[in-house]
Structure formats: structure tokens, C-alpha cells
Amino acid sequence: MEDLVTAPTPLDKRWLTEAVRLREEHAGPLEDQEANRRARQQGGDLAARIETRALWLAERDGLAEALRHWKQGARLALLAMMMLAVVSGAGLGLAALGDGQRPVNVFWALGSLLGLNLLMLIGWAGGLLFAGEQGATLGRLWLWLSERFARDAKAAHLAPALVVLLQRKRLNRWLLGALVHGLWLLAMMAAVVMLLALLATRRYGFVWETTLLAAEPFITLTHILGALPSLLGFAVPDEAMIRASGATLPALDIARQAWASWLLGEVLVYGLLPRLLLALLCLWRWRQGRNRLQLDVSLPGYAHLREALMPSSERLGVQDAAPELLPEFHAGHLDASASGAVLVGLELDDQRPWPPALPAGVSDAGLLDSRESRNKLLEQLSRFPPARLAIACDPRRSPDRGSLALLAELARNAGATRIWLLPALTGQTLDRARLSDWHEALDRLGLPYADSAPLNWLEQGHD
């Protein structure tokens, strides 16, 4: 759990992404320019970029730390519920047999051990078939306890985000089912352990009592209920033992042992075994569904991020097959009416101060970090083409086809163009292989480039 920052699980990533979406829906959009740039730099499809953006925002705003606290609280809540299940199961076993001073009515004991368990099991099965959600009460209790134990105000959106995320694939039923059956399994195991401890240390007699019924229904019911446990080696009292138990307290140890074995078999087969099988089934379905869990990028909270995270010039490089040749450019094709000088930055992060101090006569066109800003500059250049255009690029980013196509299009609207490959910031180093990729791509485009600021060239037309 503590390595969530370095190695978040796929569920953690989608969970935090949903929490960020809910937070923005309730409190408004977050300041996300740097997060968007990091997501664009990371690349991938829209879902991957949305996830990258959300994880960065969650780490910055403390939501990732809140998730770690919430998961700690969830484990504590689960531990508390498990302890309660164990104590309850042991209490059932103790209440069913008593202190040994009085004979044990076998059917009352069986009813107290399995009655509530079977009723809840039938209710769960009915909910699975008709209602669609099961274990809601225990689930709400677990979520409530998790929040109380977490004690983190920033975790307010985590529980709703988990519920919304799981409901899309209807995984709530399997997660809550595993919780419910797991707790009942613990309770039944505790009951069996208590029964074994009491039967091993005390001397119990077993009877059945009735005022209205004859012995035959009890004999038949005992044999029917004991059929499945008998396949596992548990004893079933014969007819003589059953009749004797209805008349008086049997004195034979063999009868005591037969009833004790029958009672243990009933609890194991009809109480513990179904819960074990259902817990394994729910856990298997939960893990299968969890691995297929994906973000729904059609939601309004995600759809509006498309333009910011996948600008049109970048989507060209993802959607289309790679061309055999990069776009060609030949400088000097504009007429002599071009005048002035323009400096523009292409997708630069906040760590780099911008713009630099510019000489007189050089215009700052700002930063191109969205589709709107690119279209606006292209429209302006098409109407008032500059004589000289310098484009500052961050060589830490890969020269993808979308960026190169944009550079070529900008250059076709200027008399002369030069690419400024910005130096590394203090404490950073440039990837030589990536810088070489930039040089090769710009050479193929026919665009000159420089590692130093081309301010003299912009002002005077020469270095």
C-alpha cells in the first residue's frame, strides 16, 4: 500500500481518475495546464492521457495520499468486522450447546446455528437474481468505517468514486459478495471451532422434543439432513437412537457421539461449505471484472478534456499511418510583402520562463498549447506573414509527426523560419538520442535550427 506512488495498481489509477472527475464536477475545474502538458508528453490514447493527468493532479493535491489513508482505514474496518464475525460465530456455538447442565435439543441447536445464516443466504441469492445488488448494508457499513478510520478530509470523493467505477461493470455485487460470504465463512468457522472445543471438554446429552408430532417425521428429517454429511464421513444416528433420544436422555456414549458428529456435519455442509464456495466464486468474478475495468471517456467530465489532451495536430500522428516522407518545405516562397519578425513557443512547460526579453520590432506570439491557439496563429500568419519566424521547441519531447506537420505549416506562412531548440534547464540534461532525432527530422524538413536564441537574426535578418 505504501508503494502506491511508485507502482499504483490499475484499479488505483482508475479509482483516482474517477475521484478527480467527481471533485471537478462538484468544485469546478482544477488548475491543470501542467498536468495536461505532462499527459500530452506521455502520449497514448485519450483514456491513458486522462489517467496520466488525473494521477498528476491527485499527487499534487494530496488525493493520492488520501487514498493511502483510506485504504489503511478500509483494512482496519475489515479487521474490525472480521473480529466481530469471529466473536459472533463463537457465541452461536456456545449458545447452541450451553453449559452441559441440561440436554441439548438437537433441532433447536441446529436452528440457532444455521437459521440466520440460511435466511441471509436465501436473501443474497434472491437479490442476485432480482435486485442486482447484494450486501448493501454490510457494504455501506464497511465504507462508513473506512472513512472514519481514514480521518482524511480529502478522501470525501474516494468512496463515491469507487462505487461509481464498480457499478459500470456491475462489480459491486461480486466485491460485496466476497465481503459478505467471507465474513459469514469466518463466523461459521468460529462456530465449528467452538463446537469442537465444547464437545471435547464437556459431556452433552442430545434429545428432541415434541407435543404434536410423532417420532417418524424426526427420524425422516434426521436421515435427510444427514445424507450429504454422511458422504464426508459424518455419523447419522440410526432409528433406535433417534427414538431413544425422543423418550429420555440417552446414556450410551455411542449415541452422544453420533449426535455430536451429525450436528458438526450439518454445520460444515450447510453452513460453512456454501459460504466457502460462494466466497471463492465472488472473488473469482471480482478479479476477472477488475482486470477488464476501463474508464468511460464518453462521460461529460472526460469528454471536454479531449481537445486539451489530444490536440488535432497530435491526433494526426496517432490516427494516420506513418507517411513514407515527411512534409517538404522550401524557404523564401512568399512574396516581398512579408515584413516583421515573430517568436512563438511550441508546447513549453511552466518551468521555463517565457517569453525572453525581445528586441524592438520582434513580436511575441505566445505559446501554442491548444488547437485554438494554433488555429489563431495560422490564421494571423496567413493574413500578415512575417519576414522572419522563430519557433522555440523543447527537445525533451519527441519530434512526433503532428508537431513536425505543424512546424512545416507555420513555416509555409513566413518568409524565413528558424527552429530554436531550447537548452536544458539547470539541473537537467538533454537526451542525445532524442536531440539527434530532432536534427534529423528538421534536416529532412529543410528547416534550419539553432541551439542558441536567434534574437539577432529576428531583429536584423542575420546573426
MIBAKOL-308087 format. One record per residue (C-alpha): x, y, z; residue in one letter; residue number from 0. Coordinates in steps of 0.001 Angstrom, whole numbers, plus 500000, padded with zeros to 6 digits. Example, Ala and Ser with C-alpha at 12.3 -4.5 7.8 and 13.67 -1.06 7.14 Angstrom:
! MIBAKOL-308087
       c1       c2       c3   torpa   bafi
   512300   495500   507800       A      0
   513670   498940   507140       S      1
! end
This chain:
! MIBAKOL-308087
       c1       c2       c3   torpa   bafi
   500000   500000   500000       M      0
   502842   502386   500721       E      1
   504225   501933   497176       D      2
   501149   503476   495583       L      3
   503208   506465   494402       V      4
   505779   504382   492544       T      5
   503673   501434   491450       A      6
   499918   502129   491566       P      7
   497703   499241   490603       T      8
   495396   499604   487564       P      9
   492440   499827   489953       L     10
   494159   502588   491952       D     11
   494731   504580   488753       K     12
   491131   504357   487596       R     13
   489866   504980   491124       W     14
   491876   508188   491460       L     15
   490806   509267   487971       T     16
   487151   508888   488923       E     17
   487748   510750   492191       A     18
   489309   513671   490303       V     19
   486351   513723   487911       R     20
   483834   513836   490779       L     21
   485846   516528   492522       R     22
   485846   518698   489403       E     23
   482118   518146   488922       E     24
   481415   519373   492451       H     25
   484074   522069   492895       A     26
   484774   523167   489319       G     27
   487769   522605   487006       P     28
   491195   522355   488597       L     29
   494280   524261   487503       E     30
   495591   521643   485102       D     31
   497855   523244   482485       Q     32
   500961   521419   483654       E     33
   499017   518190   484129       A     34
   497690   518457   480569       N     35
   501155   519065   479163       R     36
   502537   516070   481043       R     37
   499697   513929   479727       A     38
   500350   515066   476148       R     39
   504054   514377   476586       Q     40
   503328   510907   477969       Q     41
   501198   510098   474916       G     42
   498787   507220   474412       G     43
   495082   507219   473688       D     44
   492587   509558   475320       L     45
   491911   507234   478280       A     46
   495646   506922   479017       A     47
   496134   510698   478890       R     48
   493127   511342   481109       I     49
   494578   508864   483588       E     50
   498034   510471   483479       T     51
   496503   513909   484032       R     52
   494384   512699   486958       A     53
   497271   510907   488666       L     54
   499425   514022   488495       W     55
   496608   516184   489902       L     56
   495882   513604   492611       A     57
   499522   513577   493698       E     58
   499761   517377   493631       R     59
   496543   517981   495590       D     60
   497062   515215   498159       G     61
   494362   512897   496831       L     62
   496840   510070   496295       A     63
   497937   510368   499934       E     64
   494264   510414   500952       A     65
   493773   507163   499040       L     66
   496589   505570   501007       R     67
   494938   506697   504239       H     68
   491558   505462   503012       W     69
   492943   502033   502182       K     70
   494515   501850   505631       Q     71
   491126   502719   507109       G     72
   489456   500121   504902       A     73
   491795   497438   506184       R     74
   491170   498453   509771       L     75
   487404   498423   509144       A     76
   487649   494979   507571       L     77
   489699   493733   510505       L     78
   487088   495041   512949       A     79
   484290   493326   511015       M     80
   486264   490090   510887       M     81
   486776   490157   514646       M     82
   483058   490766   515137       L     83
   482274   487807   512845       A     84
   484581   485533   514832       V     85
   483091   486589   518156       V     86
   479539   486192   516794       S     87
   480285   482733   515416       G     88
   481814   481593   518679       A     89
   478782   482985   520502       G     90
   476471   480954   518242       L     91
   478328   477759   519079       G     92
   478284   478484   522806       L     93
   474581   479387   522791       A     94
   473681   476263   520797       A     95
   475225   473782   523261       L     96
   475019   475649   526563       G     97
   476959   474695   529642       D     98
   476176   470957   529549       G     99
   473927   471040   532613       Q    100
   470833   470355   530503       R    101
   470261   468106   527488       P    102
   470692   469780   524123       V    103
   467652   469867   521855       N    104
   469355   468965   518582       V    105
   466877   470754   516294       F    106
   466872   473932   518382       W    107
   470673   473851   518335       A    108
   470702   473310   514577       L    109
   468255   476156   514046       G    110
   470282   478570   516141       S    111
   473487   477645   514288       L    112
   472141   477719   510719       L    113
   468841   479604   510801       G    114
   470064   483180   510354       L    115
   472856   482078   508042       N    116
   470437   480279   505696       L    117
   467951   483161   505733       L    118
   470679   485635   504793       M    119
   471950   483270   502129       L    120
   468483   482983   500577       I    121
   468173   486765   500694       G    122
   471519   487156   498934       W    123
   470524   484691   496223       A    124
   467204   486494   495724       G    125
   468976   489812   495449       G    126
   471392   488350   492901       L    127
   468504   487250   490700       L    128
   466133   490193   491083       F    129
   467606   493276   492734       A    130
   471068   493166   491241       G    131
   472946   494485   494316       E    132
   473680   492466   497402       Q    133
   475333   493071   500724       G    134
   474391   496766   500600       A    135
   474093   497076   504376       T    136
   477447   495483   505101       L    137
   478950   497391   502179       G    138
   477724   500742   503477       R    139
   478984   499828   506958       L    140
   482397   498966   505562       W    141
   482609   502231   503558       L    142
   481472   504258   506562       W    143
   484004   502618   508863       L    144
   486734   503086   506235       S    145
   486092   506842   506149       E    146
   486015   507070   509937       R    147
   489315   505215   510278       F    148
   490945   507179   507431       A    149
   490383   510578   509143       R    150
   491304   512483   505965       D    151
   489080   515300   504727       A    152
   490478   514947   501195       K    153
   489034   511417   500955       A    154
   485446   512672   500620       A    155
   485193   511683   496946       H    156
   487015   508359   497185       L    157
   484138   506162   498372       A    158
   481613   507597   495822       P    159
   484244   507265   493091       A    160
   484780   503587   493938       L    161
   481042   502908   493880       V    162
   480536   504707   490546       V    163
   483536   502978   488983       L    164
   482441   499491   490013       L    165
   478803   499979   489087       Q    166
   479692   500365   485403       R    167
   480677   496715   485146       K    168
   478329   495679   487986       R    169
   481305   494622   490054       L    170
   479676   495818   493278       N    171
   477795   492541   493615       R    172
   480958   490473   493441       W    173
   483081   492652   495709       L    174
   480328   492919   498316       L    175
   479506   489248   497812       G    176
   483091   488292   498613       A    177
   482897   490513   501715       L    178
   479579   489051   502928       V    179
   480432   485419   502303       H    180
   483915   485860   503718       G    181
   482532   487259   506974       L    182
   479926   484503   507248       W    183
   482631   481946   506495       L    184
   484650   483259   509414       L    185
   481575   483144   511642       A    186
   480844   479521   510701       M    187
   484470   478518   511203       M    188
   484437   480110   514641       A    189
   481177   478279   515428       A    190
   482679   474938   514362       V    191
   485811   475540   516437       V    192
   483670   476418   519464       M    193
   481530   473296   518949       L    194
   484632   471119   518780       L    195
   486073   472726   521900       A    196
   482852   472281   523882       L    197
   482213   468746   522696       L    198
   485798   467795   523542       A    199
   485715   469207   527071       T    200
   482106   468704   528208       R    201
   479657   465837   528335       R    202
   476476   466631   526412       Y    203
   473311   464678   526007       G    204
   471080   465208   522944       F    205
   467289   464977   522757       V    206
   464445   466078   520546       W    207
   461058   467054   521961       E    208
   457572   467447   520535       T    209
   453977   467752   521695       T    210
   452117   467479   518401       L    211
   454299   465306   516152       L    212
   455191   461639   516205       A    213
   458700   460236   516067       A    214
   458579   459366   512331       E    215
   458970   462981   510999       P    216
   462037   463488   513193       F    217
   463541   460202   512050       I    218
   462967   461085   508386       T    219
   464268   464649   508786       L    220
   467380   463458   510615       T    221
   468219   460994   507840       H    222
   467541   463520   505043       I    223
   469691   466204   506623       L    224
   472436   463717   507383       G    225
   472625   462285   503847       A    226
   475161   464784   502462       L    227
   477348   464948   505608       P    228
   477441   461174   505707       S    229
   479210   461222   502317       L    230
   482038   463084   504051       L    231
   482239   460546   506870       G    232
   479981   462136   509497       F    233
   477795   459782   511521       A    234
   473983   459693   511324       V    235
   472061   458308   514341       P    236
   470061   455192   513493       D    237
   466333   454874   514106       E    238
   466747   453328   517531       A    239
   468979   456145   518749       M    240
   466561   458751   517418       I    241
   463568   457148   519116       R    242
   465508   456793   522364       A    243
   466526   460452   522228       S    244
   462901   461438   521987       G    245
   461960   459436   525068       A    246
   464705   460145   527548       T    247
   468295   461278   527772       L    248
   470410   458538   526179       P    249
   473118   457187   528393       A    250
   475201   455405   525755       L    251
   478327   457216   524669       D    252
   477869   455909   521141       I    253
   474580   457841   520882       A    254
   476182   461019   522209       R    255
   478992   460703   519674       Q    256
   476592   460004   516817       A    257
   474509   463123   517556       W    258
   477640   465247   518013       A    259
   479032   464054   514673       S    260
   475652   464659   512984       W    261
   475463   468211   514343       L    262
   479015   469048   513254       L    263
   478330   467637   509800       G    264
   475226   469799   509409       E    265
   477101   472978   510293       V    266
   480006   472166   507994       L    267
   477951   471090   504955       V    268
   475016   473503   505174       Y    269
   476679   476426   506897       G    270
   480387   476622   506165       L    271
   480751   474892   502773       L    272
   478203   477038   500836       P    273
   479801   480216   502133       R    274
   483262   478979   501159       L    275
   482188   478110   497599       L    276
   480296   481381   497135       L    277
   483186   483435   498523       A    278
   485551   481792   496030       L    279
   483052   482369   493198       L    280
   482634   486060   494039       C    281
   486373   486526   494416       L    282
   486978   484923   491011       W    283
   484335   487048   489296       R    284
   485655   490178   491015       W    285
   489205   489587   489824       R    286
   488027   488854   486286       Q    287
   485941   492025   486138       G    288
   488616   494166   487795       R    289
   491121   493265   485075       N    290
   488659   494422   482394       R    291
   487737   497669   484125       L    292
   488150   500729   481870       Q    293
   487323   504417   482007       L    294
   484187   505639   480262       D    295
   485659   508509   478221       V    296
   482192   509440   476921       S    297
   481238   510918   480302       L    298
   480897   514729   480250       P    299
   483666   515078   482820       G    300
   486081   513355   480421       Y    301
   484755   514370   477009       A    302
   485647   518041   477445       H    303
   489297   517092   478026       L    304
   489725   515714   474501       R    305
   490807   518996   472920       E    306
   493240   519815   475730       A    307
   494827   516362   475869       L    308
   494684   515348   472201       M    309
   495108   518475   470060       P    310
   494338   517997   466390       S    311
   497982   518204   465304       S    312
   498859   515374   467709       E    313
   495887   513231   466752       R    314
   497100   513289   463148       L    315
   500149   511376   464241       G    316
   498140   508781   466118       V    317
   495229   508131   463795       Q    318
   497011   508052   460427       D    319
   499613   505642   459192       A    320
   503154   506980   459111       A    321
   503948   508624   455739       P    322
   506951   507473   453757       E    323
   508253   511069   453563       L    324
   507881   513948   455981       L    325
   506239   517166   454705       P    326
   508553   519150   452470       E    327
   509300   522830   452900       F    328
   511161   525315   450715       H    329
   512019   528674   452267       A    330
   511546   532005   450545       G    331
   508393   531170   448562       H    332
   506451   534117   449991       L    333
   506456   537408   448171       D    334
   508361   540500   449252       A    335
   505348   541894   451090       S    336
   506254   539840   454176       A    337
   507613   542007   456974       S    338
   508359   541948   460671       G    339
   509626   539184   462966       A    340
   507717   536806   465243       V    341
   508815   534473   468073       L    342
   506478   531669   469215       V    343
   506863   528765   471652       G    344
   505539   525267   470953       L    345
   504177   523389   473991       E    346
   506625   524662   476606       L    347
   506110   523796   480280       D    348
   505756   526202   483198       D    349
   509294   525584   484434       Q    350
   510734   527671   481603       R    351
   510204   531468   481853       P    352
   508570   532809   478715       W    353
   508917   534966   476705       P    354
   512553   536077   476839       P    355
   513460   539728   476531       A    356
   512805   540629   472899       L    357
   514435   543343   470789       P    358
   512310   546150   469357       A    359
   510389   545066   466295       G    360
   510095   541414   467344       V    361
   506577   540274   468260       S    362
   505754   537603   470821       D    363
   503086   535194   469543       A    364
   502811   533409   472900       G    365
   502683   529657   473407       L    366
   500980   527103   471163       L    367
   499496   524588   473594       D    368
   495984   524063   472243       S    369
   494146   523669   468977       R    370
   492606   527103   469326       E    371
   495957   528854   469794       S    372
   497417   527074   466753       R    373
   494482   527912   464512       N    374
   494544   531531   465658       K    375
   498245   531959   464861       L    376
   497960   530204   461487       L    377
   495089   532471   460542       E    378
   497088   535532   461608       Q    379
   500197   534443   459694       L    380
   498184   533707   456571       S    381
   496899   537307   456603       R    382
   500089   539055   457797       F    383
   503051   536757   457040       P    384
   506257   537762   458857       P    385
   509578   538036   457140       A    386
   511218   536008   459897       R    387
   509644   533416   462196       L    388
   511438   531690   465079       A    389
   509770   528706   466736       I    390
   511066   527587   470150       A    391
   510777   523832   470735       C    392
   511584   521703   473768       D    393
   513940   518933   472559       P    394
   512997   516811   475580       R    395
   509793   515972   473706       R    396
   509807   513541   470824       S    397
   509507   515088   467335       P    398
   506201   513404   466515       D    399
   504631   513729   463066       R    400
   501901   516035   464355       G    401
   504415   518566   465691       S    402
   506531   518368   462544       L    403
   503498   518900   460326       A    404
   502622   521992   462373       L    405
   506176   523342   462031       L    406
   506021   522892   458264       A    407
   502644   524618   458069       E    408
   503873   527570   460149       L    409
   506989   527859   458032       A    410
   504953   527995   454817       R    411
   503415   531209   456133       N    412
   506702   533066   456730       A    413
   509474   534385   454578       G    414
   512153   532597   456597       A    415
   511871   530246   459529       T    416
   514323   529058   462126       R    417
   513762   526452   464863       I    418
   515176   527237   468295       W    419
   515958   524011   470179       L    420
   515932   525220   473759       L    421
   518802   524283   476082       P    422
   518244   522147   479152       A    423
   517198   523833   482351       L    424
   519516   523980   485351       T    425
   519924   520502   486805       G    426
   518524   518775   483692       Q    427
   520196   517044   480768       T    428
   519036   516511   477217       L    429
   518659   513046   475733       D    430
   521260   512943   472969       R    431
   519335   510342   471009       A    432
   516171   512440   471101       R    433
   518132   515593   470155       L    434
   519580   513681   467212       S    435
   516047   512735   466176       D    436
   515151   516441   466145       W    437
   518169   517312   463998       H    438
   517392   514543   461522       E    439
   513685   515443   461289       A    440
   514377   519167   460816       L    441
   517038   518428   458179       D    442
   514504   516378   456234       R    443
   512014   519230   456503       L    444
   514604   521705   455315       G    445
   514191   523875   458393       L    446
   517329   525458   459871       P    447
   517752   525162   463614       Y    448
   519892   526640   466333       A    449
   520722   525804   469943       D    450
   521026   529462   470972       S    451
   518433   532212   470936       A    452
   518073   533598   467369       P    453
   517268   537101   468617       L    454
   519820   538909   466412       N    455
   518525   537025   463398       W    456
   514963   538023   464249       L    457
   515901   541676   464666       E    458
   518366   542179   461843       Q    459
   517892   539222   459483       G    460
   521389   537846   460125       H    461
   523452   536559   463059       D    462
! end
